[in-house]
Amino acid sequence: MSKRELRNRTKNLAGNQPETSNACSHPSTDPRQNPMPILTNLGFPAPVLVIRTEGPEGGLFAFPIH
């Protein structure tokens, strides 16, 4: 078993999503390292309500708060 497979298996046992790419993530932009990601680069007005959903159809949804 490769180190990557072992790491993914360990993450699955811990309840986390397995890695899907070889790309290195900067800690400030990696959602696993930063639970409150900065959305200004995505063009959302501030403040926003952010809802994160899990699963195959999951995603990150942001709604402006007026």
Sequence and secondary structure as in RCSB ss.txt:
>XXXX:A:sequence
MSKRELRNRTKNLAGNQPETSNACSHPSTDPRQNPMPILTNLGFPAPVLVIRTEGPEGGLFAFPIH
>XXXX:A:secstr
  HHHHHHHHHHHTT           TTT TTT SS   GGGT  SSEEEEE  STT  EEEEE  
